[in-house]
Structure formats: structure tokens, C-alpha cells
């Protein structure tokens, strides 16, 4: 579940930027020199045993040479950013959060996020069932199923060997597949199955049949890496 950003800057402008190697939608502050994610995402927190935790990225927007800034959360130092490393992850707490990106010329932009308690809670999968040999997990709706034990394969998008599971359409359903809230693909009679690569920590895989039903699977991706056989 994503929680939209509430900006303290009335002059905020939404832009597409590159942060930590991935394109994200973000909002620039009134200075026009900083930004923060426009939505809270859930990700594996390395400081919390890789549990799903709310986070945003924040930093410098189109930084000039030798630009720098300090990122803080509710007054506590998070990270220094610069032209070389222009963005950082900011792990949020439930409730109100204020992220500040303070520039080296004493100008600062403030971004406010409210994160509901259940934002990164794992879904209830108690209604799912398993095959007799335990290798397949079937959603309570009966519309999809997934392999249980992750395999290892090269992820063409990252160029890395990563654990993965297969998600399969259990009929002629149109299923929108997401991983940790990020859209992945669509299953149908034309594409009845897909590999789902796992990142570090807990991964929430969903398969939504419009507004009729949403299937959930939870898989642990370990440290997000694996060794090819």
C-alpha cells in the first residue's frame, strides 16, 4: 500500500528523476534544487532484519558541479548527498515524518509524509492452500498459483543472478501482477505465467483480477542474490 506525499512547499513540481539507479516520480521543493519521492514505498530494511518498512528517496535535483546537501528526518541526520551521490534512502516511521534537504547555501526544502500503521503490513494469506507435495501455493480465489521454493536465474533487468518464483494464471483470468506495490506484468490466456524475481527480505506478490479479487503471496528473497548452478 502506498501513501501519497503531502508537500510543505506550495511551489512543488512533479518530475521524473533518476534516484539510486532507478527512475521514480518525485516532487521538487521551492528551491528547485532538491526533491523527494512523491509516494512512500515498502522495501526490505537492512537495519530491521530486512523487514518491509516504509521509505522514500530524497536528494539533489539536477545538481551542478560540487553541489552538496544534508538530508535529515525529523531533525536527525540521515546522509550527506553530493553531485557524485545525489540521493539517499530515508526510512520512515509510522505517523508523521518530515524530511529536510538542506543545501550548502543555507536554503532548505521540507517534505512531509504521513504513513498509516498498516502501510507495510504483510497481507493475510491464511486462505491460500498448498499442493500435496508442498511445491505450489494456490490463492484462496483459485485464480492463480505460485511455486513455493525459489529458483535462481539471471535477471535481464539487473544483470544479476537473483532468486525467483513462477506465478501462474489458473484459468482464463486477466490478472495484473505487482511486486512490493510495483507493477510487473499482466497474465492472461496470451501470457499465462511469469517469473517473479525477488529482492532482499520479504516480497509481497499480488495478482489482481480487477476489483473482483486480489491474490497475495509472500516470499523471502534472502539477501536478494543467488548462485547459478
N, C-alpha and C positions, 0 to 999 in steps of 0.2 A: 504494500500500500504506500503510495507516495503522498507527501504533504507539501502543498504549494508554498512557495516563498512569500513572505509579506515584507516588502521593502520599506526601509525607513526613509529612503531617498525618493522624493517626488519626481525627480528627473531621471529615474531609472529607464534604461533602454534595453530591450531583449535582443540578444545577438547570438550567433553560433560561433563558438570559440573552440580552440584545442586546449584541453587540460589533461595533464598526466598521460598524454598519448592517445586520448580518446575524445571525439567530438561531443560536446554537450551544449544544451541550450542554457544560457546564462543571462544574468542581468548586470549591466554596468552601473556603477554608482554615479553620483552627481559630478565627480571629478572627471569622469570619462576615462580614467586610467586603471580602474580596478573592476573586478567582477566577482560574483559568486553564483553557484548553481541556482537555477530557478526552481528546482524541486529537490526535496530530500529523497535520497535513495537508501536502500538497505544493502549492506555489504558485510563481508566477514571481517570482524575487527581483530587485528593481530594482538591487541592489548587486552582482549577479553575472550581468550581461548577460541578465537575465530567465530564467535557467536555473531548472528545477524544483528547489526547495530545501525542506527541512522547516521548518515554522513552527507556532507556537501564538499565541493571543492571551491577554493577561493584563492585569489591572487591578482597578478598584474594583467591588464588587458592591453595587448599590442605594446609591450614595454620597449622603450627606447634603450639605447646602449647605456649600461651602468645604472639602470633603474633598480630600485630596491624598495621593499616594504616589509612591514611586520604584520603577521596575521595573529589575531587573538580571539579567544572565545570567552565571553562574559568576563573580560578583563584579565584572563590568564593567557600567557604566551603560548602559541602553538608552533609557529615556524617563521623563519625569515625566508622571503622569496626574492628572486632577482631575475635578471634577464636570462640567465643560464637555466635556472629552475623557477619558472614563473608561477607555479601553482602548488598547492598542498591540499591534502585531505584534512577535513575538520570533522571529528567525530562528535556528534551532538548528544545531548541528554533529552529525556522526555520532558515536555513542557516548553517553556520559552527559552530561546537561545539568541544571543546577539554576537554575530561575527563582525569583527572590525578589521579592515585592511588599512593600515596607517602608512602613508607614503613618507619618504625621507625628507619632504619639504613641509612636514608638519600638517599635511592635509590627510584626512581620513574619511573613508566611506564605511557606513554601517549597514548590515543586512540582518534582518530579524526573521527567525523561523520559529514556528510553533509546531512541536512534534507530539501528536497524540500517543497515549500509552501503548496502544496496540499496533503502532506503525510497523514494527519489525517482528511482531509475534508470528511464530510458525503456525501454519494452518492446521486445522483438525483433520487428520487423515484416518481416524479410527474406523471409518466406514469402509475403507479400502479392504480388499481381500487378496489372498495370495494363491498362486498355483500350488498343486500338491507337492511339487519339488522345490518350492520356495524361490524360483528364479524369476517369476513375473509377479508384478503387483497390479491389480485391477482396480480402477476407480469405482467408487460407490455408484456412480451413474451408469456404469457399464459401457461408456462411450470410448474409453481409452485404456491402455495399459502400458507399463514400462518395465524394462529389465531392472532387476534389483542390484546385482553386483556390477560395479563399474568396470568397463574395459579400458584399454589405453590405446590412443591413436594420435596421429599428428593433426592438430587443429590448423587448418589452412589460414584462418584469420589471424592467428597469433604466431604461427610458425613454431609452436611449442608442442611437445607431447603432453597431453592432458587426459585425465580420466573423463569418461563419458558413459552415458546410458542411452538406450534407444527408447523412444516414445512412439507408440503405435496407435493409429486410429482403429477402434474396434467396431467398425461399421462404415456406413456411408455418411459420416458426420463432417461438418465443417468446423474445425477446431483451431482457434487462434492460440498459438503456443508462446509462452513467455518464460523467461528465467530470471528470477530475482526482480521481477517487475519490468524487465526489458524485453520487448517484443522480439521473437526469434524467427518464427515462420508460421505457415498455415497448413494444417493437414486436411486432406480430403481424399476422394477417390483417385484424384490425379497424383497426390503425394501422400500415401497412407502411413508413412513413418519417417522419422528424422533422428539423427544423432543429437544428443544434447550434451555439450561439453560443460564440465563442472569447474567452477572457480574454487579457491580455497575456502574451507569452512562449510557451513550449511548452505545448500542451494534449494530454493523453492521453485519447482517447475509447475506451471499451470497450463491447462488446456481448456479454453472457454468455448462453449457452444452457444455463442451469442449471449443473451440474457437468460437462457434456459438452465444452464448448469456450468459449473467450473470444476474441473478435476484438479487435484493437487497431489504432488509427490515431493518428498523431502529426501535429498541425497547429500551425503557428506563427501566433499571433494578433497579431503585431506589438506595438503598444502598447495593443491592446485596443479601439481606436477606428477608425472609418472614416467616409468622407463619402458620404452618399447621392447617387446620380446625379440 
